[in-house]
Amino acid sequence: MPEQYDAKTMRRSQTNAFGLGNLRFSPRQSWRPFRAGAHVTLTQIGLFIAFLIFVFPFYWMVSSSLKPMADIYIVPVQLWPTRPTFNNYLEIMRLIPSDEIDWRGGISLNRTLLNSAIIAIIYTIGSVFLASLAGYAFAKMRFKGRNILFLFMLATMMIPNSVGLVPTYIIMAMLQWVNTWFPLIIPGLATPFSVFWMRQYMTTVPDEMIEAARIDGCGPFGIYWRVVVPVVLPGMAALAIFGFMGNWNAFMGPLIYLNKPELYTVPLFLALLNSAVAARPTPLNLLFAASFISILPILLIFLFAQRYFIAGLTAGSLK
């Protein structure tokens, strides 16, 4: 008996020495690492499938823009052009479809790209500047009726844009702004969303910095420009990207207010290339090339400003 007891005691002491004496394994616990790995794998597979779904139309547009017209209709479908050519891009840049759409006045893609760039740049700079000023006033200035005015401004976001199309057109006609770029720029310089966006970023600026600048003799605009703007620059960059993309892709405004061909923007030009008013439809390979050229400025801006864009989106969550 003493020898048996000593052997059991020795086994217990050895087991406890390795820290395994009190462990209890159950089937559910043994399956947890496998379930966690399977969950991660399924998530990655789902994300990859979603990536393919979203990227494939863009890939097909680029691939078709490099194909001759005959290769687009080949069966089975060619996922990659066997005879790639850049002549489609050169041809669409030289195309002046006055012989196809008589009343368009021979406007080209080059001219519409320039028009869209001028409108989008002016709109972006003006909207970011005015929205940041309004956001600074709502966030850091104390005046009577500030909260009521801010809530009233937010309430206008619930009104659909289509409700104001007719009244806005009447106002633009009274101002004689039809067939000009003013209706595409002026009404959207200070939207409720942009003011709300900048106001939320202005609240993250410490009041102590503003008080210190005020003690040093800075005026209201000096505080805004020298103290507040450097702090909220990521938010302004993100808002600028939103504004540029929205204005560059805008179609309804140019369709309503622009009737002169020399004022057309890129979306209006693309919509009319293969519309019913064309006497001869534009080849698909040229349409794909024009579509890729139209989104290329947005891609470049997003790639170069990606750091500021991500910083602007995540700044509020890293306080």
N, C-alpha and C positions, 0 to 999 in steps of 0.2 A: 504493500500500500504506500509506504513512504516513497518508494522509487517511482510508482505511477504518479503520485501527486507532484513529485519534483519534475517529472517529464512534462506534465500539463502546465505547471507553473513556468517552466522554461519556454514552452511553446507560446504561452500568453505573453511573456516578457519579450520574446523575439518579435511576435506579431505587433505588439504595441510599440516596439522600438522603430519599426518602419511606418508607424502611423496608420495602420490599416485595421486595427482591432475593432473600431467602432463604425466602419463603413458598412453600409447596406445597399446593395445594388438591386434595382428593380428593373423589369423589362421596359418601363416607360422612360426611366433615366438613361438606359443604354441606347434608346432610339433617338434621344434629343440631338446629339451631334449630327446624325444622318438627316434628321428632319430639317435642321438649320441649314446644312449644306444643300439639300434639295430645294429649300425655299429660295436661297440665293441663286442657284442655277436656274430655276424657273423664272425668277425675276429678270435675270440677265437675258434669257431667251425671249421673254416678252418684250423687253426694251429693244432688243435687236430686231424683232419683227416689226415693232412700231417704227423704228428707224428706217427700215426698208420701205415701209408703206409711205412714209413722209418724204423720203429722199428720191424714190423711184420716179415720180413725175418730173422732178427737176433734172434728174439724170437723163430721162427720155427726151426732154426738151433740148438739152445740150447735145446729146447724141444725134438727134434728128437735124439739128442745125448744121451739123458737119456732113450730112449725107446729100448726095444728089437727089433730085425729086423722084427718080424712078426707084431708088433703094428704099424709100419710105413705105412703099406698098408691097414690098417683097414678102412672100410667104414661104417658109417660116420667117418670123420677124427677126431682124438683126438687132441684137442688143448693143452691139458696137459697130460703128461704121467700117465697112471693109474698104471703102474708097473715100477716106476723109478729105474734105476740101474746105478752105476758108473763103472760097469765092462767094458763098451765100452772104457772108458778112460784108464783103466789099460791094456786092450788088444791092443789098438792102440799104446801105449807107448812100449809094448813088441814086437810089430809086426816087423819082419824082412822079407820083402817079397822077399827073394831070390828065393823061390820056385815058385813065380808067375812071376817075371820079372828077368830072369836069368842074363842078362847083367848088372843089377844094383848093383850087388855085395853085396846084403844083407844090404844095408844102412837102418838105422832106423830113426824114427822121432826124437829121442833124439839127434842123431848126427847132423841132419839137423838144429835143433833148436840151437845147439851150434855153428854151422857154420854161420847161419844167425846172431846170436848175435855178434859174433866176427867181422864179416864184417860190420854190421850196427854201432857198437860202434866206431870202428876205423874210419869209414867214417864220422860219425857225429862229432866226436871231431876234426878231421882234417879239415873238410869243414867249421865248425864254426870258427875255429881259423884263417884259411887262408882268409876266406871271411871278417872277422872283420878287419884283417890287411889291406886288399885291400880297404875296405870301409873307414877305417881311413885315408889311403893315399889319396883317391879321395876326401874326405870331408874336411880334415884339413891341408893337405900339399900343398904347392904351387910349382909346377914344370912345365916346358915347355911342352905343348901338353897335359895337363891333361884333358881338356874338350873334345878334339878330340879323345883321347884314350878311354874316358868313353863312348862317343857316338858310337864309333866303337864297343865297347864291347856290348852295348845295341842292336846294329844292328844284332849281331849274334843270339839274341833271336828269330828273325824272321825266322831263318833257321830251318826247321823240323829236328828232331833227326834222322829220318829214312834216311836222305840224307847222314849222316856221318857214317852209319853202316859199309859199305864196307871199306872205307878208314881207319876207326878206327880199324877194324879187321886186316887189312894188317899191320898197325903199331904195333898192339899187337903181331902179329905173328913174325914180324921182331925182336921184343924185346924178343921173346920166353916167353911171358906171358900167352899164351893160356894154359888152364887147371891149372891156378893159380887164386888167388883172386885179383891180382893186377888190372886187367881190370875193376873189379867191384868197386874199391876204388879210384885209382889214377886219372882217367879222370874226375871224378865228384867232386874233392876236391874244386874247385873254379868255380862254375857255374856263368853265368852272373846274374841270378836272385838273388842268395845269396849275391853276391857283391853289387848289386843294393839295396837289402834289408838293408844290413848293412850300406851302404853309406847314405841312407836316415835317419837312426837313428843317425849316427855320426854327421849329420848337426844340430841335436838338442842340442849337447853339447856346452855350452857357450865358446866362444873363450877366455874370461877372465880367466876361470879355466885353460886352457892350457897355457896361458901366465904366470899365477902365478906359475904353476908348472915348467915352463921353467926358470923363474927367480930364483926359489929355487934350480936349478941345475939338474932337471930331464932331461934325454935324451929322444930321440923320443920313444924308446920302454918303458921306464919308464912312460912317459906320457900316452902312450896307456894302459899299464897294471894297473897303479895305479889311473888314473883319468878318462879315457874314458870308460874302461870296466865296472866299477861299475855303471855308468850312463846308459849304453845301455844293461845291463844284461837282462832285459825283452825281448828285441829284439833278443838277442842271444839265449835265451831259446825257443822262438817261432820258430826260424830258426832251432834249434836242433830238435825240435819235427817234423817239416816238413821233415828234412833230414833223420831222423831215420825211419819215416813212409814210405817215398819214397824208401829208400834202402831195408827195410824189405820186402816190397811188390813187389820189382822188379822181373820181370820174364824174360824179353827179354835178359838182360845181362847174367844171369846164363845159359839160354838156348843156347846162342851162344858160350860162352867161356868155359863152364864146360862140360867135357865129363867123368871125373872120378867120380864114385859114392860117394867116400868119401869126395868130395868137394861140393856136392849138397846143395842147400838152401831149405828153407821150401816151397816157392811157386813151385819150380821144383818138390819137393817130392809129394806135393798134386796133381799136374797135372798128374804125372805118376802113382799115385796109381790106378786110374780107367781108364787108357788110353788104347789104342788099343793094345799096346805091352804086356799087362798083360794077362797071360793065364787064370786067374780067377779073375773077377772083385771084388774089395773090397766092402764089405757090406756098405750100405748107412749110417747106424748108426755109423760105424767106421769113415767114411768120415766126417760126421757132427762133431764127437768128435775131429778129427784131425783139422778140420777147426776152431773150437772154440779155441783149444789150440794154433793155429798159430796166432790168433788175440789177445789173452789174454795179451801178453807183451805190445802191443800198447795201449790197454785199461788201463792197470795199469799205464803206463807212462803218459798217458793223464790225468788220474784222479789225480795223485800225482802232476803233473806239470800244472794243469789247471789254477792255479792262475797266474803263470808266462806267460802262453800262452795267456790268456785274456789280461793281462797287456801289453804284447808285441803287440797284435793286436790293442789295443786302445790307445797306448801311443802317436801316432802321432795326434790323434784327441783331445787330452786334453792339448795341448800346451797353 
